[in-house]
Every structure is written in structure tokens, then in C-alpha cells.
Amino acid sequence: MADAKRTTVMKLEEVEGVALTLTMEEVAVLRAVLGRVGGSVQRSPRKHVDAIRKTLDEVVPSFYPQEGDPTHLLTGTLRFSEARKFVTGMSF
């Protein structure tokens, strides 16, 4: 008699990346800038912005630093347009 069991397998893949070391003040500035980025989460590079913000939030509490938070110094927003079909080599 045949027996089957459904399982989930984690697939690991090697990807090229960059390790970045930031001071807490630099983290605060990066978080402030990333908070001003708009665009489609599905059809633009905005999805990468959200992934970076999520990773920062996991490592550094979002309330740091309360004093001197640069968010209030920003004006305007950044907005990604939707990626066009002819873009090659990019996974948006």
C-alpha cells in the first residue's frame, strides 16, 4: 500500500548581497527616508523598500532615537513608477 505525506521544504539559494553597517543616527535617517517612499508594492521597486524597513524594524526599535529624529526635517516624497515590461535583469 502506498503512503504519502505532505511536507514543506525550505529552499536555500545563494544570492549576491551587501552587508551594511550604520550608526544609530544613520539608521534613523534611512528609516525616515524610506518612510517617504511611495509606489506600487507589487509593480515597482517599492516592495524592496518595505523589505528593508521591515528588516530595520526587526533589528532596531522604531522609536530610536526619539530626540533628534530627522523625520520632521523631510519635505516631499519619493515615488516609484510602475516597472515596465521591457526592463530586463530586474525583479520588480
Biopython code that builds the backbone (N, CA, C, O; Angstrom):
import numpy as np
from Bio.PDB.StructureBuilder import StructureBuilder

atoms = [
    (1, "MET", "N", (0.847, -1.174, 0.000)),
    (1, "MET", "CA", (0.000, 0.000, 0.000)),
    (1, "MET", "C", (0.894, 1.239, 0.000)),
    (1, "MET", "O", (1.865, 1.306, 0.754)),
    (2, "ALA", "N", (0.576, 2.201, -0.828)),
    (2, "ALA", "CA", (1.337, 3.436, -0.932)),
    (2, "ALA", "C", (1.027, 4.348, 0.240)),
    (2, "ALA", "O", (-0.082, 4.347, 0.774)),
    (3, "ASP", "N", (2.012, 5.114, 0.625)),
    (3, "ASP", "CA", (1.846, 6.056, 1.721)),
    (3, "ASP", "C", (2.453, 7.382, 1.279)),
    (3, "ASP", "O", (3.528, 7.396, 0.678)),
    (4, "ALA", "N", (1.799, 8.471, 1.558)),
    (4, "ALA", "CA", (2.309, 9.793, 1.195)),
    (4, "ALA", "C", (2.057, 10.752, 2.332)),
    (4, "ALA", "O", (1.069, 10.651, 3.060)),
    (5, "LYS", "N", (2.972, 11.678, 2.464)),
    (5, "LYS", "CA", (2.846, 12.707, 3.483)),
    (5, "LYS", "C", (3.215, 14.044, 2.862)),
    (5, "LYS", "O", (4.235, 14.152, 2.181)),
    (6, "ARG", "N", (2.420, 15.030, 3.083)),
    (6, "ARG", "CA", (2.710, 16.362, 2.550)),
    (6, "ARG", "C", (3.666, 17.077, 3.493)),
    (6, "ARG", "O", (3.435, 17.123, 4.701)),
    (7, "THR", "N", (4.740, 17.635, 2.938)),
    (7, "THR", "CA", (5.719, 18.354, 3.754)),
    (7, "THR", "C", (6.082, 19.658, 3.067)),
    (7, "THR", "O", (5.801, 19.852, 1.884)),
    (8, "THR", "N", (6.696, 20.531, 3.808)),
    (8, "THR", "CA", (7.206, 21.783, 3.263)),
    (8, "THR", "C", (8.724, 21.722, 3.304)),
    (8, "THR", "O", (9.312, 21.388, 4.332)),
    (9, "VAL", "N", (9.343, 22.041, 2.202)),
    (9, "VAL", "CA", (10.797, 22.019, 2.114)),
    (9, "VAL", "C", (11.276, 23.445, 1.939)),
    (9, "VAL", "O", (10.774, 24.175, 1.085)),
    (10, "MET", "N", (12.260, 23.849, 2.755)),
    (10, "MET", "CA", (12.821, 25.187, 2.628)),
    (10, "MET", "C", (13.925, 25.148, 1.577)),
    (10, "MET", "O", (14.851, 24.342, 1.669)),
    (11, "LYS", "N", (13.826, 26.001, 0.605)),
    (11, "LYS", "CA", (14.808, 26.051, -0.462)),
    (11, "LYS", "C", (15.767, 27.203, -0.179)),
    (11, "LYS", "O", (15.353, 28.357, -0.068)),
    (12, "LEU", "N", (17.020, 26.882, -0.068)),
    (12, "LEU", "CA", (18.037, 27.902, 0.144)),
    (12, "LEU", "C", (18.708, 28.210, -1.184)),
    (12, "LEU", "O", (19.004, 27.305, -1.964)),
    (13, "GLU", "N", (18.942, 29.465, -1.431)),
    (13, "GLU", "CA", (19.640, 29.839, -2.648)),
    (13, "GLU", "C", (20.683, 30.895, -2.323)),
    (13, "GLU", "O", (20.512, 31.700, -1.407)),
    (14, "GLU", "N", (21.729, 30.876, -3.062)),
    (14, "GLU", "CA", (22.795, 31.842, -2.868)),
    (14, "GLU", "C", (22.485, 33.080, -3.696)),
    (14, "GLU", "O", (22.270, 32.994, -4.905)),
    (15, "VAL", "N", (22.464, 34.218, -3.043)),
    (15, "VAL", "CA", (22.230, 35.473, -3.748)),
    (15, "VAL", "C", (23.331, 36.452, -3.385)),
    (15, "VAL", "O", (23.857, 36.432, -2.273)),
    (16, "GLU", "N", (23.667, 37.296, -4.320)),
    (16, "GLU", "CA", (24.679, 38.312, -4.079)),
    (16, "GLU", "C", (24.068, 39.425, -3.259)),
    (16, "GLU", "O", (22.933, 39.826, -3.515)),
    (17, "GLY", "N", (24.790, 39.931, -2.287)),
    (17, "GLY", "CA", (24.251, 40.978, -1.439)),
    (17, "GLY", "C", (25.338, 41.878, -0.885)),
    (17, "GLY", "O", (26.510, 41.764, -1.245)),
    (18, "VAL", "N", (24.931, 42.764, -0.011)),
    (18, "VAL", "CA", (25.833, 43.728, 0.607)),
    (18, "VAL", "C", (25.547, 43.766, 2.096)),
    (18, "VAL", "O", (24.390, 43.853, 2.507)),
    (19, "ALA", "N", (26.591, 43.702, 2.905)),
    (19, "ALA", "CA", (26.448, 43.895, 4.346)),
    (19, "ALA", "C", (26.752, 45.363, 4.631)),
    (19, "ALA", "O", (27.794, 45.877, 4.223)),
    (20, "LEU", "N", (25.849, 46.029, 5.327)),
    (20, "LEU", "CA", (25.969, 47.461, 5.562)),
    (20, "LEU", "C", (25.962, 47.724, 7.057)),
    (20, "LEU", "O", (25.073, 47.255, 7.768)),
    (21, "THR", "N", (26.935, 48.461, 7.533)),
    (21, "THR", "CA", (26.999, 48.833, 8.941)),
    (21, "THR", "C", (26.666, 50.315, 9.059)),
    (21, "THR", "O", (27.284, 51.155, 8.405)),
    (22, "LEU", "N", (25.679, 50.626, 9.903)),
    (22, "LEU", "CA", (25.230, 52.007, 10.082)),
    (22, "LEU", "C", (25.265, 52.391, 11.545)),
    (22, "LEU", "O", (25.089, 51.542, 12.419)),
    (23, "THR", "N", (25.493, 53.672, 11.818)),
    (23, "THR", "CA", (25.328, 54.174, 13.174)),
    (23, "THR", "C", (23.832, 54.288, 13.447)),
    (23, "THR", "O", (23.025, 54.231, 12.519)),
    (24, "MET", "N", (23.464, 54.445, 14.693)),
    (24, "MET", "CA", (22.044, 54.581, 15.026)),
    (24, "MET", "C", (21.445, 55.832, 14.379)),
    (24, "MET", "O", (20.281, 55.827, 13.979)),
    (25, "GLU", "N", (22.233, 56.895, 14.278)),
    (25, "GLU", "CA", (21.749, 58.109, 13.626)),
    (25, "GLU", "C", (21.513, 57.862, 12.138)),
    (25, "GLU", "O", (20.540, 58.355, 11.567)),
    (26, "GLU", "N", (22.413, 57.094, 11.512)),
    (26, "GLU", "CA", (22.235, 56.769, 10.100)),
    (26, "GLU", "C", (21.010, 55.883, 9.886)),
    (26, "GLU", "O", (20.301, 56.027, 8.891)),
    (27, "VAL", "N", (20.768, 54.978, 10.812)),
    (27, "VAL", "CA", (19.558, 54.149, 10.746)),
    (27, "VAL", "C", (18.319, 55.032, 10.811)),
    (27, "VAL", "O", (17.360, 54.816, 10.070)),
    (28, "ALA", "N", (18.336, 56.017, 11.688)),
    (28, "ALA", "CA", (17.194, 56.919, 11.836)),
    (28, "ALA", "C", (16.952, 57.698, 10.543)),
    (28, "ALA", "O", (15.805, 57.875, 10.135)),
    (29, "VAL", "N", (18.018, 58.161, 9.899)),
    (29, "VAL", "CA", (17.879, 58.901, 8.644)),
    (29, "VAL", "C", (17.349, 57.977, 7.546)),
    (29, "VAL", "O", (16.443, 58.352, 6.802)),
    (30, "LEU", "N", (17.914, 56.773, 7.445)),
    (30, "LEU", "CA", (17.455, 55.830, 6.426)),
    (30, "LEU", "C", (15.996, 55.471, 6.634)),
    (30, "LEU", "O", (15.227, 55.414, 5.675)),
    (31, "ARG", "N", (15.609, 55.228, 7.879)),
    (31, "ARG", "CA", (14.217, 54.900, 8.175)),
    (31, "ARG", "C", (13.296, 56.070, 7.802)),
    (31, "ARG", "O", (12.205, 55.857, 7.273)),
    (32, "ALA", "N", (13.736, 57.295, 8.076)),
    (32, "ALA", "CA", (12.930, 58.468, 7.735)),
    (32, "ALA", "C", (12.753, 58.583, 6.224)),
    (32, "ALA", "O", (11.650, 58.854, 5.750)),
    (33, "VAL", "N", (13.820, 58.383, 5.468)),
    (33, "VAL", "CA", (13.739, 58.468, 4.011)),
    (33, "VAL", "C", (12.855, 57.352, 3.462)),
    (33, "VAL", "O", (12.007, 57.596, 2.604)),
    (34, "LEU", "N", (13.049, 56.135, 3.950)),
    (34, "LEU", "CA", (12.253, 55.011, 3.464)),
    (34, "LEU", "C", (10.770, 55.205, 3.767)),
    (34, "LEU", "O", (9.913, 54.715, 3.032)),
    (35, "GLY", "N", (10.470, 55.918, 4.848)),
    (35, "GLY", "CA", (9.087, 56.186, 5.199)),
    (35, "GLY", "C", (8.395, 57.132, 4.241)),
    (35, "GLY", "O", (7.169, 57.241, 4.261)),
    (36, "ARG", "N", (9.155, 57.816, 3.404)),
    (36, "ARG", "CA", (8.583, 58.760, 2.440)),
    (36, "ARG", "C", (8.472, 58.195, 1.035)),
    (36, "ARG", "O", (8.097, 58.915, 0.109)),
    (37, "VAL", "N", (8.790, 56.920, 0.860)),
    (37, "VAL", "CA", (8.766, 56.319, -0.471)),
    (37, "VAL", "C", (7.387, 55.745, -0.760)),
    (37, "VAL", "O", (6.821, 55.012, 0.051)),
    (38, "GLY", "N", (6.862, 56.083, -1.912)),
    (38, "GLY", "CA", (5.565, 55.572, -2.328)),
    (38, "GLY", "C", (5.682, 54.793, -3.617)),
    (38, "GLY", "O", (6.763, 54.676, -4.195)),
    (39, "GLY", "N", (4.574, 54.270, -4.056)),
    (39, "GLY", "CA", (4.536, 53.500, -5.294)),
    (39, "GLY", "C", (3.858, 52.163, -5.066)),
    (39, "GLY", "O", (3.533, 51.806, -3.934)),
    (40, "SER", "N", (3.652, 51.439, -6.128)),
    (40, "SER", "CA", (3.004, 50.134, -6.051)),
    (40, "SER", "C", (3.919, 49.121, -5.380)),
    (40, "SER", "O", (5.077, 48.964, -5.768)),
    (41, "VAL", "N", (3.398, 48.443, -4.382)),
    (41, "VAL", "CA", (4.182, 47.432, -3.681)),
    (41, "VAL", "C", (4.361, 46.195, -4.555)),
    (41, "VAL", "O", (5.325, 45.450, -4.377)),
    (42, "GLN", "N", (3.454, 45.966, -5.489)),
    (42, "GLN", "CA", (3.543, 44.796, -6.353)),
    (42, "GLN", "C", (4.289, 45.065, -7.659)),
    (42, "GLN", "O", (4.970, 44.175, -8.168)),
    (43, "ARG", "N", (4.175, 46.268, -8.207)),
    (43, "ARG", "CA", (4.670, 46.514, -9.557)),
    (43, "ARG", "C", (5.782, 47.553, -9.643)),
    (43, "ARG", "O", (6.003, 48.136, -10.705)),
    (44, "SER", "N", (6.483, 47.790, -8.536)),
    (44, "SER", "CA", (7.588, 48.746, -8.555)),
    (44, "SER", "C", (8.626, 48.337, -7.508)),
    (44, "SER", "O", (8.377, 47.441, -6.702)),
    (45, "PRO", "N", (9.768, 48.981, -7.520)),
    (45, "PRO", "CA", (10.801, 48.680, -6.524)),
    (45, "PRO", "C", (10.373, 49.001, -5.084)),
    (45, "PRO", "O", (11.123, 48.722, -4.148)),
    (46, "ARG", "N", (9.213, 49.566, -4.897)),
    (46, "ARG", "CA", (8.711, 49.883, -3.559)),
    (46, "ARG", "C", (8.712, 48.653, -2.652)),
    (46, "ARG", "O", (8.906, 48.777, -1.443)),
    (47, "LYS", "N", (8.496, 47.460, -3.230)),
    (47, "LYS", "CA", (8.481, 46.247, -2.416)),
    (47, "LYS", "C", (9.826, 46.036, -1.724)),
    (47, "LYS", "O", (9.876, 45.485, -0.624)),
    (48, "HIS", "N", (10.905, 46.467, -2.355)),
    (48, "HIS", "CA", (12.220, 46.336, -1.739)),
    (48, "HIS", "C", (12.378, 47.327, -0.585)),
    (48, "HIS", "O", (13.024, 47.030, 0.420)),
    (49, "VAL", "N", (11.787, 48.490, -0.742)),
    (49, "VAL", "CA", (11.797, 49.496, 0.325)),
    (49, "VAL", "C", (11.112, 48.927, 1.569)),
    (49, "VAL", "O", (11.624, 49.057, 2.680)),
    (50, "ASP", "N", (9.957, 48.300, 1.376)),
    (50, "ASP", "CA", (9.235, 47.715, 2.507)),
    (50, "ASP", "C", (10.036, 46.603, 3.172)),
    (50, "ASP", "O", (10.008, 46.466, 4.395)),
    (51, "ALA", "N", (10.745, 45.812, 2.386)),
    (51, "ALA", "CA", (11.558, 44.734, 2.940)),
    (51, "ALA", "C", (12.706, 45.297, 3.782)),
    (51, "ALA", "O", (13.024, 44.763, 4.845)),
    (52, "ILE", "N", (13.316, 46.367, 3.306)),
    (52, "ILE", "CA", (14.406, 46.998, 4.056)),
    (52, "ILE", "C", (13.872, 47.582, 5.361)),
    (52, "ILE", "O", (14.482, 47.407, 6.416)),
    (53, "ARG", "N", (12.742, 48.270, 5.294)),
    (53, "ARG", "CA", (12.149, 48.843, 6.509)),
    (53, "ARG", "C", (11.795, 47.768, 7.525)),
    (53, "ARG", "O", (12.033, 47.942, 8.720)),
    (54, "LYS", "N", (11.235, 46.668, 7.064)),
    (54, "LYS", "CA", (10.869, 45.572, 7.960)),
    (54, "LYS", "C", (12.107, 45.005, 8.661)),
    (54, "LYS", "O", (12.081, 44.731, 9.861)),
    (55, "THR", "N", (13.177, 44.833, 7.905)),
    (55, "THR", "CA", (14.416, 44.324, 8.488)),
    (55, "THR", "C", (14.975, 45.300, 9.511)),
    (55, "THR", "O", (15.418, 44.880, 10.580)),
    (56, "LEU", "N", (14.963, 46.580, 9.210)),
    (56, "LEU", "CA", (15.429, 47.582, 10.171)),
    (56, "LEU", "C", (14.587, 47.557, 11.438)),
    (56, "LEU", "O", (15.124, 47.653, 12.542)),
    (57, "ASP", "N", (13.278, 47.430, 11.289)),
    (57, "ASP", "CA", (12.385, 47.407, 12.445)),
    (57, "ASP", "C", (12.624, 46.182, 13.330)),
    (57, "ASP", "O", (12.434, 46.245, 14.544)),
    (58, "GLU", "N", (13.043, 45.064, 12.719)),
    (58, "GLU", "CA", (13.331, 43.859, 13.492)),
    (58, "GLU", "C", (14.613, 44.008, 14.306)),
    (58, "GLU", "O", (14.736, 43.432, 15.387)),
    (59, "VAL", "N", (15.567, 44.779, 13.788)),
    (59, "VAL", "CA", (16.871, 44.907, 14.429)),
    (59, "VAL", "C", (16.930, 46.088, 15.394)),
    (59, "VAL", "O", (17.508, 45.982, 16.476)),
    (60, "VAL", "N", (16.336, 47.204, 15.006)),
    (60, "VAL", "CA", (16.405, 48.430, 15.801)),
    (60, "VAL", "C", (14.996, 48.909, 16.094)),
    (60, "VAL", "O", (14.214, 49.098, 15.163)),
    (61, "PRO", "N", (14.645, 49.111, 17.361)),
    (61, "PRO", "CA", (13.309, 49.618, 17.683)),
    (61, "PRO", "C", (13.018, 50.905, 16.920)),
    (61, "PRO", "O", (13.879, 51.778, 16.816)),
    (62, "SER", "N", (11.814, 51.019, 16.393)),
    (62, "SER", "CA", (11.476, 52.172, 15.558)),
    (62, "SER", "C", (11.399, 53.480, 16.337)),
    (62, "SER", "O", (11.323, 54.548, 15.729)),
    (63, "PHE", "N", (11.417, 53.423, 17.658)),
    (63, "PHE", "CA", (11.353, 54.655, 18.439)),
    (63, "PHE", "C", (12.714, 55.297, 18.626)),
    (63, "PHE", "O", (12.796, 56.385, 19.197)),
    (64, "TYR", "N", (13.781, 54.668, 18.170)),
    (64, "TYR", "CA", (15.124, 55.236, 18.355)),
    (64, "TYR", "C", (15.505, 56.086, 17.162)),
    (64, "TYR", "O", (15.196, 55.672, 16.044)),
    (65, "PRO", "N", (16.138, 57.222, 17.293)),
    (65, "PRO", "CA", (16.194, 57.995, 18.524)),
    (65, "PRO", "C", (14.984, 58.914, 18.610)),
    (65, "PRO", "O", (14.576, 59.501, 17.607)),
    (66, "GLN", "N", (14.420, 59.039, 19.775)),
    (66, "GLN", "CA", (13.269, 59.925, 19.935)),
    (66, "GLN", "C", (13.695, 61.374, 19.788)),
    (66, "GLN", "O", (13.049, 62.160, 19.096)),
    (67, "GLU", "N", (14.789, 61.716, 20.447)),
    (67, "GLU", "CA", (15.292, 63.077, 20.354)),
    (67, "GLU", "C", (16.175, 63.182, 19.110)),
    (67, "GLU", "O", (17.073, 62.362, 18.918)),
    (68, "GLY", "N", (15.935, 64.153, 18.293)),
    (68, "GLY", "CA", (16.724, 64.335, 17.085)),
    (68, "GLY", "C", (16.264, 63.494, 15.912)),
    (68, "GLY", "O", (16.998, 63.356, 14.933)),
    (69, "ASP", "N", (15.077, 62.930, 15.984)),
    (69, "ASP", "CA", (14.543, 62.144, 14.872)),
    (69, "ASP", "C", (14.439, 63.045, 13.648)),
    (69, "ASP", "O", (13.772, 64.078, 13.703)),
    (70, "PRO", "N", (15.092, 62.670, 12.533)),
    (70, "PRO", "CA", (15.127, 63.555, 11.361)),
    (70, "PRO", "C", (13.860, 63.556, 10.519)),
    (70, "PRO", "O", (13.786, 64.302, 9.542)),
    (71, "THR", "N", (12.860, 62.749, 10.859)),
    (71, "THR", "CA", (11.661, 62.645, 10.034)),
    (71, "THR", "C", (11.007, 64.003, 9.790)),
    (71, "THR", "O", (10.566, 64.287, 8.677)),
    (72, "HIS", "N", (10.944, 64.832, 10.809)),
    (72, "HIS", "CA", (10.268, 66.131, 10.660)),
    (72, "HIS", "C", (11.031, 67.098, 9.752)),
    (72, "HIS", "O", (10.488, 68.133, 9.367)),
    (73, "LEU", "N", (12.272, 66.779, 9.405)),
    (73, "LEU", "CA", (13.056, 67.647, 8.533)),
    (73, "LEU", "C", (12.833, 67.357, 7.052)),
    (73, "LEU", "O", (13.270, 68.124, 6.193)),
    (74, "LEU", "N", (12.156, 66.255, 6.753)),
    (74, "LEU", "CA", (11.917, 65.884, 5.354)),
    (74, "LEU", "C", (10.770, 66.692, 4.761)),
    (74, "LEU", "O", (9.792, 67.011, 5.437)),
    (75, "THR", "N", (10.918, 67.013, 3.481)),
    (75, "THR", "CA", (9.825, 67.638, 2.746)),
    (75, "THR", "C", (9.611, 66.839, 1.472)),
    (75, "THR", "O", (10.570, 66.348, 0.878)),
    (76, "GLY", "N", (8.395, 66.710, 1.061)),
    (76, "GLY", "CA", (8.094, 65.987, -0.168)),
    (76, "GLY", "C", (8.149, 64.476, 0.011)),
    (76, "GLY", "O", (8.330, 63.965, 1.116)),
    (77, "THR", "N", (7.988, 63.786, -1.098)),
    (77, "THR", "CA", (8.007, 62.327, -1.085)),
    (77, "THR", "C", (8.801, 61.819, -2.280)),
    (77, "THR", "O", (9.081, 62.560, -3.222)),
    (78, "LEU", "N", (9.150, 60.562, -2.221)),
    (78, "LEU", "CA", (9.750, 59.857, -3.350)),
    (78, "LEU", "C", (8.701, 58.868, -3.829)),
    (78, "LEU", "O", (8.004, 58.260, -3.017)),
    (79, "ARG", "N", (8.584, 58.704, -5.120)),
    (79, "ARG", "CA", (7.583, 57.768, -5.625)),
    (79, "ARG", "C", (8.155, 56.981, -6.785)),
    (79, "ARG", "O", (8.663, 57.552, -7.750)),
    (80, "PHE", "N", (8.069, 55.656, -6.682)),
    (80, "PHE", "CA", (8.477, 54.785, -7.773)),
    (80, "PHE", "C", (7.335, 54.652, -8.765)),
    (80, "PHE", "O", (6.188, 54.438, -8.374)),
    (81, "SER", "N", (7.648, 54.777, -10.044)),
    (81, "SER", "CA", (6.681, 54.456, -11.088)),
    (81, "SER", "C", (6.635, 52.943, -11.222)),
    (81, "SER", "O", (7.548, 52.245, -10.783)),
    (82, "GLU", "N", (5.579, 52.446, -11.823)),
    (82, "GLU", "CA", (5.481, 51.010, -12.039)),
    (82, "GLU", "C", (6.511, 50.580, -13.066)),
    (82, "GLU", "O", (6.768, 51.283, -14.044)),
    (83, "ALA", "N", (7.098, 49.412, -12.829)),
    (83, "ALA", "CA", (8.102, 48.880, -13.743)),
    (83, "ALA", "C", (7.460, 48.512, -15.069)),
    (83, "ALA", "O", (6.352, 47.976, -15.107)),
    (84, "ARG", "N", (8.153, 48.798, -16.138)),
    (84, "ARG", "CA", (7.663, 48.441, -17.465)),
    (84, "ARG", "C", (8.129, 47.037, -17.809)),
    (84, "ARG", "O", (9.118, 46.555, -17.257)),
    (85, "LYS", "N", (7.436, 46.391, -18.702)),
    (85, "LYS", "CA", (7.712, 45.001, -19.080)),
    (85, "LYS", "C", (9.102, 44.836, -19.696)),
    (85, "LYS", "O", (9.700, 43.769, -19.559)),
    (86, "PHE", "N", (9.633, 45.857, -20.368)),
    (86, "PHE", "CA", (10.886, 45.693, -21.087)),
    (86, "PHE", "C", (12.120, 45.779, -20.200)),
    (86, "PHE", "O", (13.233, 45.613, -20.699)),
    (87, "VAL", "N", (11.966, 46.030, -18.912)),
    (87, "VAL", "CA", (13.111, 46.076, -18.002)),
    (87, "VAL", "C", (13.642, 44.660, -17.839)),
    (87, "VAL", "O", (12.912, 43.765, -17.414)),
    (88, "THR", "N", (14.904, 44.457, -18.173)),
    (88, "THR", "CA", (15.486, 43.124, -18.066)),
    (88, "THR", "C", (16.505, 43.095, -16.931)),
    (88, "THR", "O", (17.147, 44.097, -16.616)),
    (89, "GLY", "N", (16.630, 41.929, -16.335)),
    (89, "GLY", "CA", (17.595, 41.768, -15.266)),
    (89, "GLY", "C", (17.143, 42.296, -13.924)),
    (89, "GLY", "O", (17.885, 42.197, -12.947)),
    (90, "MET", "N", (15.958, 42.851, -13.847)),
    (90, "MET", "CA", (15.457, 43.392, -12.582)),
    (90, "MET", "C", (14.218, 42.623, -12.178)),
    (90, "MET", "O", (13.386, 42.294, -13.023)),
    (91, "SER", "N", (14.086, 42.335, -10.898)),
    (91, "SER", "CA", (12.935, 41.546, -10.432)),
    (91, "SER", "C", (11.963, 42.419, -9.664)),
    (91, "SER", "O", (11.837, 42.292, -8.446)),
    (92, "PHE", "N", (11.279, 43.301, -10.368)),
    (92, "PHE", "CA", (10.291, 44.152, -9.730)),
    (92, "PHE", "C", (8.977, 43.517, -9.927)),
    (92, "PHE", "O", (7.961, 44.047, -9.476)),
]
sb = StructureBuilder()
sb.init_structure("model")
sb.init_model(0)
sb.init_chain("A")
sb.init_seg("    ")
for serial, (resi, resn, name, xyz) in enumerate(atoms, 1):
    if name == "N":
        sb.init_residue(resn, " ", resi, " ")
    sb.init_atom(name, np.array(xyz, "f"), 0.0, 1.0, " ", f" {name:<3s}", serial, name[0])
structure = sb.get_structure()
